[in-house]
Amino acid sequence: MGWMSWNAFGYDLSEEVVLATADTMLRSGLYAAGYTYLCLDDCWQGGRDAVGRLRADPARFAHGIAWLAGQLHTMGLKLGIYTCAGPRTCAGEAGSEGFEELDATTFAEWGIDYVKEDYCDAPPERSAALERYRRMGMALRATGRPIVFAVCEWGKRAPWEWAASVGASQWRTSDDIQDAWGGTGGILEVAERTEPLARWAGPGHWNDPDMLVVGLRGRSRAGAAGTIGCSEAEYRSQLSLWAMLAAPLFASCDLRQADATTLALLTAPAVLAIDQDRLGRPGGRVRRAGPVDVWHRELDGGAQAVAILNRSDDPVSLRVTWPSRHGPAPDVINAWSERPLEGGSELLRLEPHATVLYRSASSGVNPIIGLEPER
């Protein structure tokens, strides 16, 4: 869990922005909720020196990356950094092709905790991607520093089948997510592309459906053409579905300007507990009834989570019933409101693209949900 800089800042990234974001994370409750990584998502570089070592842009990172990592570590936070498997990054900066060992050593010496490696300006073949990521994975392991390695080739070459073997802890399952609900790269499309891949993920190796767009509200580089961002219900659905997918959670809005609604969504404790459940087993869709999808996820200790999604562009009224072998299920809670499901049943009106998320701590509760659309 953490924050990535690209969507909010792009080339406007600087050490001042990172430190101010870190301070916001500490003061806002994000750090206490589990957001610990701050990732420089491209646009931090200042080329290479005479011996080929990467260096930070001296105007925007005057004290250097090692100093910045030290500042974050003092706060209890961790620093992530971005590179690319091609000669140039997606923003045109120096990539790591041919410099994997040197770059990995540099990152370790700087105190980096997380490395995201993109795949711009690189060959399309799966064999080439596997070999380039293998070189970086080996180089990072050789440093002896524990560094999370994130493969980002956008799911084009089925990285879920091979990324763990090259040392990656997570791999992107889709193109860059858009600050939109529908269409290519929208929240729903990315979730549905990731959902069938559950068997490849688990503790230490995760499917990554990309960043949270919660709070961007159209003010980002992730905005699909002609959109103004997502509704609160759609942002809530992204968090709900990412929790069901056991996905890494990286906020990407400008946290310094995040309003109370955005912070409440990002820090909802029962929702984050589902996402971060120690069993680490992703869930998926188990039923489709007209415009309504039901997702189920097994949790640690026999607990379970159920998400009910309204895919429709119109509101949907329905009755949710949670049967149990032991009568009413008082241990079932709505993970967003943290209120119990009284009597095991409730009438809901889901607005367009909204999701309700439930958690039951009981191993005896039947995970089948009865849906009775109200007429």
C-alpha positions as CSV (number, residue, x, y, z in Angstrom):
1,M,0.0,0.0,0.0
2,G,1.3,3.4,-0.8
3,W,1.2,6.3,-3.3
4,M,2.5,6.8,-6.8
5,S,3.3,10.2,-8.3
6,W,2.5,10.0,-12.0
7,N,-1.2,10.7,-12.2
8,A,-1.0,13.8,-10.1
9,F,2.4,15.2,-11.0
10,G,4.2,13.7,-14.0
11,Y,7.1,16.0,-14.7
12,D,6.2,18.3,-11.9
13,L,7.6,15.8,-9.3
14,S,10.2,17.1,-6.9
15,E,11.6,16.3,-3.4
16,E,9.4,19.1,-2.0
17,V,6.3,17.4,-3.4
18,V,7.4,14.0,-2.0
19,L,8.1,15.3,1.4
20,A,4.9,17.3,1.6
21,T,3.0,14.1,0.5
22,A,4.8,12.1,3.1
23,D,3.8,14.7,5.8
24,T,0.2,14.5,4.6
25,M,0.2,10.7,4.8
26,L,1.4,10.9,8.4
27,R,-1.1,13.6,9.4
28,S,-4.2,12.3,7.5
29,G,-4.3,8.8,8.8
30,L,-3.1,7.2,5.6
31,Y,0.1,5.9,7.1
32,A,-1.8,4.5,10.1
33,A,-4.1,2.8,7.7
34,G,-1.2,1.0,6.0
35,Y,0.0,3.3,3.2
36,T,3.8,3.2,3.6
37,Y,5.4,3.4,0.1
38,L,5.9,6.7,-1.8
39,C,6.9,5.9,-5.4
40,L,8.7,8.2,-7.8
41,D,6.7,7.1,-10.9
42,D,9.1,8.3,-13.7
43,C,10.3,11.9,-14.2
44,W,12.8,11.9,-11.3
45,Q,15.9,11.2,-13.5
46,G,18.7,13.5,-14.5
47,G,20.5,11.2,-17.0
48,R,23.6,9.2,-16.2
49,D,27.0,10.4,-15.0
50,A,30.4,9.7,-16.6
51,V,30.5,6.1,-15.4
52,G,26.9,5.4,-16.3
53,R,25.3,5.7,-12.9
54,L,21.8,7.1,-12.8
55,R,21.4,10.5,-11.1
56,A,18.4,12.5,-10.1
57,D,17.4,15.7,-11.7
58,P,19.5,18.2,-9.8
59,A,17.0,21.0,-10.1
60,R,14.0,19.0,-8.7
61,F,16.0,16.7,-6.4
62,A,18.8,18.9,-5.2
63,H,19.7,16.6,-2.2
64,G,19.6,13.4,-4.2
65,I,17.6,10.2,-3.9
66,A,19.7,8.7,-1.1
67,W,18.9,11.8,1.1
68,L,15.2,11.6,0.2
69,A,15.1,7.9,1.1
70,G,16.7,8.7,4.4
71,Q,14.2,11.4,5.2
72,L,11.3,9.0,4.5
73,H,12.9,6.2,6.5
74,T,13.1,8.5,9.4
75,M,9.4,9.0,9.2
76,G,8.7,5.3,9.0
77,L,7.9,5.4,5.3
78,K,9.5,3.7,2.3
79,L,10.7,5.0,-1.0
80,G,9.8,3.4,-4.4
81,I,11.4,4.3,-7.7
82,Y,10.7,3.8,-11.4
83,T,12.7,2.5,-14.3
84,C,12.1,0.8,-17.6
85,A,13.3,-2.3,-19.4
86,G,14.0,-0.3,-22.5
87,P,16.7,2.3,-23.2
88,R,14.2,5.1,-22.4
89,T,11.3,5.3,-20.0
90,C,7.8,6.0,-21.0
91,A,8.5,9.7,-20.4
92,G,11.7,9.6,-22.4
93,E,14.2,9.4,-19.4
94,A,17.1,7.0,-19.1
95,G,16.0,3.4,-19.0
96,S,17.8,0.4,-17.5
97,E,18.4,-1.7,-20.6
98,G,22.1,-2.9,-20.4
99,F,22.5,-1.2,-17.0
100,E,20.5,-3.6,-14.8
101,E,23.3,-4.6,-12.4
102,L,24.6,-1.0,-12.1
103,D,21.1,0.4,-11.6
104,A,20.1,-2.3,-9.0
105,T,23.3,-1.6,-7.1
106,T,22.6,2.1,-7.2
107,F,19.0,1.7,-6.0
108,A,20.2,-0.5,-3.1
109,E,22.8,2.0,-2.1
110,W,20.3,4.8,-2.2
111,G,18.0,2.8,0.2
112,I,15.2,2.1,-2.3
113,D,12.5,-0.2,-1.1
114,Y,10.4,-0.8,-4.2
115,V,11.3,-0.8,-7.9
116,K,8.7,-0.6,-10.7
117,E,10.1,-1.5,-14.1
118,D,8.0,-0.4,-17.1
119,Y,8.3,-1.7,-20.7
120,C,8.3,1.2,-23.1
121,D,10.7,1.2,-26.0
122,A,11.2,-2.5,-25.7
123,P,10.7,-5.5,-28.0
124,P,7.1,-7.0,-28.1
125,E,8.1,-10.6,-27.9
126,R,7.4,-12.4,-24.6
127,S,10.9,-14.0,-24.6
128,A,12.5,-10.6,-24.7
129,A,10.4,-9.3,-21.9
130,L,11.1,-12.4,-19.7
131,E,14.8,-12.0,-20.3
132,R,14.9,-8.3,-19.5
133,Y,12.9,-8.7,-16.4
134,R,15.0,-11.7,-15.4
135,R,18.1,-9.6,-15.6
136,M,16.7,-6.9,-13.3
137,G,15.2,-9.4,-10.9
138,M,18.6,-11.2,-10.5
139,A,20.4,-7.9,-10.1
140,L,18.1,-6.7,-7.4
141,R,18.4,-10.0,-5.5
142,A,22.2,-9.8,-5.8
143,T,22.2,-6.6,-3.8
144,G,21.1,-8.3,-0.7
145,R,18.6,-5.5,0.1
146,P,14.9,-6.5,0.4
147,I,13.3,-4.6,-2.5
148,V,9.8,-5.2,-3.9
149,F,10.1,-5.8,-7.6
150,A,7.0,-4.8,-9.7
151,V,6.8,-5.9,-13.4
152,C,4.8,-3.4,-15.5
153,E,4.4,-4.7,-19.1
154,W,0.6,-4.1,-19.0
155,G,-0.4,-7.8,-19.1
156,K,0.5,-8.0,-22.8
157,R,2.7,-11.1,-22.4
158,A,0.8,-12.9,-19.6
159,P,3.3,-12.0,-16.8
160,W,1.2,-13.9,-14.2
161,E,2.6,-17.0,-15.8
162,W,6.3,-16.1,-15.4
163,A,6.9,-12.9,-13.4
164,A,7.3,-14.7,-10.1
165,S,10.0,-16.8,-11.6
166,V,12.1,-13.8,-12.3
167,G,11.8,-12.4,-8.8
168,A,8.8,-10.1,-9.1
169,S,6.4,-9.7,-6.2
170,Q,3.6,-8.2,-8.4
171,W,2.8,-7.7,-12.1
172,R,0.4,-5.5,-14.0
173,T,-2.6,-7.2,-15.5
174,S,-3.8,-4.4,-17.8
175,D,-3.0,-1.2,-19.6
176,D,-2.8,2.0,-17.5
177,I,-6.0,2.5,-15.7
178,Q,-8.1,5.5,-16.6
179,D,-10.0,7.9,-14.3
180,A,-13.2,6.5,-15.8
181,W,-15.7,3.8,-15.0
182,G,-16.3,2.3,-18.5
183,G,-14.4,1.8,-21.7
184,T,-10.9,0.5,-22.2
185,G,-8.8,1.0,-19.1
186,G,-11.8,2.0,-17.1
187,I,-12.3,0.6,-13.6
188,L,-14.8,-2.1,-14.6
189,E,-12.8,-3.3,-17.6
190,V,-9.6,-3.6,-15.6
191,A,-11.4,-5.4,-12.8
192,E,-12.9,-7.9,-15.2
193,R,-9.6,-8.5,-16.9
194,T,-7.9,-9.2,-13.6
195,E,-10.7,-11.4,-12.0
196,P,-10.0,-14.6,-14.0
197,L,-6.3,-14.6,-12.9
198,A,-6.9,-15.4,-9.3
199,R,-5.1,-18.7,-9.3
200,W,-1.8,-17.0,-10.1
201,A,-1.8,-14.7,-7.1
202,G,-1.2,-15.2,-3.4
203,P,1.1,-14.1,-0.6
204,G,4.3,-12.6,-2.0
205,H,3.1,-12.7,-5.7
206,W,0.2,-10.4,-6.6
207,N,-1.9,-9.5,-9.6
208,D,-1.8,-5.7,-10.0
209,P,-4.7,-4.0,-11.7
210,D,-2.9,-0.7,-11.4
211,M,-3.3,2.3,-9.2
212,L,-6.3,3.7,-7.4
213,V,-7.9,6.6,-9.2
214,V,-9.9,7.5,-6.1
215,G,-9.9,11.3,-5.6
216,L,-8.5,12.3,-9.1
217,R,-11.8,13.7,-10.2
218,G,-10.6,14.2,-13.7
219,R,-7.5,16.2,-12.7
220,S,-4.9,13.8,-13.9
221,R,-2.9,12.2,-16.7
222,A,-5.2,9.1,-16.2
223,G,-8.3,10.8,-17.5
224,A,-9.9,9.1,-20.5
225,A,-10.6,11.6,-23.3
226,G,-13.8,13.5,-22.7
227,T,-14.3,12.4,-19.2
228,I,-14.4,14.3,-15.9
229,G,-13.4,11.5,-13.6
230,C,-15.6,9.2,-11.6
231,S,-18.4,9.5,-9.1
232,E,-18.0,8.8,-5.5
233,A,-19.9,5.5,-6.0
234,E,-17.5,4.5,-8.8
235,Y,-14.4,5.3,-6.6
236,R,-16.0,3.3,-3.8
237,S,-16.5,0.4,-6.2
238,Q,-12.9,0.5,-7.3
239,L,-11.8,0.1,-3.7
240,S,-14.4,-2.6,-3.1
241,L,-13.3,-4.6,-6.2
242,W,-9.6,-4.1,-5.6
243,A,-10.2,-5.5,-2.1
244,M,-11.9,-8.5,-3.6
245,L,-9.0,-9.0,-6.0
246,A,-6.4,-8.8,-3.1
247,A,-4.8,-6.1,-5.2
248,P,-1.9,-3.8,-4.1
249,L,-3.4,-0.4,-3.2
250,F,-1.5,2.7,-4.4
251,A,-3.3,6.0,-4.2
252,S,-2.4,8.4,-7.1
253,C,-4.3,11.7,-6.5
254,D,-2.6,14.8,-5.0
255,L,-2.9,13.7,-1.3
256,R,-2.0,17.2,-0.2
257,Q,-5.3,18.4,-1.6
258,A,-7.4,15.3,-0.8
259,D,-10.8,16.2,0.7
260,A,-12.4,14.4,3.6
261,T,-14.5,12.2,1.4
262,T,-11.4,10.9,-0.5
263,L,-9.5,10.3,2.7
264,A,-12.4,8.4,4.2
265,L,-12.6,6.2,1.2
266,L,-8.9,5.5,1.1
267,T,-8.8,4.7,4.9
268,A,-12.0,2.7,5.4
269,P,-10.7,0.1,7.9
270,A,-13.0,-2.8,7.2
271,V,-12.4,-2.5,3.4
272,L,-8.7,-2.3,3.8
273,A,-8.8,-5.3,6.2
274,I,-10.4,-7.4,3.4
275,D,-7.8,-6.2,0.8
276,Q,-4.9,-7.0,3.1
277,D,-6.3,-10.3,4.5
278,R,-3.4,-12.5,5.5
279,L,-4.8,-15.6,3.5
280,G,-4.0,-13.6,0.4
281,R,-6.5,-15.5,-1.8
282,P,-8.2,-13.3,-4.4
283,G,-11.9,-13.6,-5.0
284,G,-14.0,-13.4,-8.1
285,R,-17.5,-13.2,-9.6
286,V,-19.7,-16.1,-8.6
287,R,-23.0,-15.0,-10.0
288,R,-24.5,-12.6,-12.5
289,A,-28.2,-11.7,-12.2
290,G,-29.1,-9.1,-14.8
291,P,-27.2,-5.9,-14.1
292,V,-26.0,-7.2,-10.7
293,D,-22.8,-9.1,-10.1
294,V,-22.0,-11.0,-6.9
295,W,-18.3,-11.5,-6.0
296,H,-17.0,-13.8,-3.2
297,R,-13.7,-14.0,-1.5
298,E,-12.4,-16.4,1.1
299,L,-10.6,-14.8,4.1
300,D,-8.4,-16.0,6.8
301,G,-9.8,-18.2,9.5
302,G,-12.9,-19.2,7.5
303,A,-14.2,-15.6,7.2
304,Q,-15.5,-14.4,3.8
305,A,-16.3,-11.3,1.9
306,V,-19.1,-10.7,-0.6
307,A,-19.4,-7.7,-3.0
308,I,-22.6,-6.9,-4.9
309,L,-22.0,-4.6,-7.9
310,N,-24.6,-2.7,-10.0
311,R,-23.0,-2.6,-13.4
312,S,-26.0,-0.8,-14.8
313,D,-26.2,2.9,-15.7
314,D,-29.5,3.0,-13.7
315,P,-30.2,2.5,-10.0
316,V,-31.1,-1.0,-8.9
317,S,-33.3,-1.9,-5.9
318,L,-32.8,-5.4,-4.4
319,R,-33.0,-7.4,-1.3
320,V,-29.9,-9.0,0.0
321,T,-30.4,-12.2,2.1
322,W,-27.5,-14.0,3.8
323,P,-28.8,-17.5,4.8
324,S,-27.0,-19.4,7.5
325,R,-27.1,-22.9,8.9
326,H,-27.3,-21.3,12.3
327,G,-30.2,-18.9,11.7
328,P,-29.7,-15.1,11.3
329,A,-26.1,-14.0,10.8
330,P,-25.4,-11.1,13.2
331,D,-21.7,-11.3,12.4
332,V,-22.2,-10.1,8.9
333,I,-21.2,-6.4,8.5
334,N,-21.4,-3.9,5.8
335,A,-17.7,-3.1,5.3
336,W,-18.3,0.5,4.3
337,S,-20.7,1.5,7.1
338,E,-19.4,-1.1,9.6
339,R,-23.0,-1.8,10.5
340,P,-24.3,-5.3,11.0
341,L,-26.7,-6.9,8.6
342,E,-29.6,-7.1,11.0
343,G,-31.5,-10.4,10.7
344,G,-29.4,-11.5,7.8
345,S,-31.3,-9.4,5.3
346,E,-31.7,-5.8,4.0
347,L,-33.2,-3.9,1.2
348,L,-30.8,-1.9,-0.9
349,R,-30.9,0.7,-3.6
350,L,-27.7,0.7,-5.4
351,E,-27.0,3.8,-7.6
352,P,-25.3,3.3,-11.0
353,H,-21.9,1.5,-10.8
354,A,-22.2,1.2,-7.0
355,T,-20.9,-1.7,-4.9
356,V,-21.9,-2.9,-1.4
357,L,-19.3,-4.9,0.4
358,Y,-19.9,-7.4,3.2
359,R,-17.7,-9.3,5.6
360,S,-18.6,-12.2,7.8
361,A,-16.2,-13.5,10.5
362,S,-18.1,-16.8,10.8
363,S,-17.0,-20.0,9.0
364,G,-20.5,-21.4,9.4
365,V,-22.2,-18.8,7.3
366,N,-23.3,-19.9,3.8
367,P,-21.6,-17.7,1.2
368,I,-24.6,-17.8,-1.2
369,I,-26.4,-14.5,-1.4
370,G,-30.1,-14.4,-2.3
371,L,-31.0,-11.4,-4.5
372,E,-34.7,-10.5,-4.9
373,P,-35.1,-7.4,-7.1
374,E,-37.8,-5.1,-5.8
375,R,-40.6,-4.3,-8.1
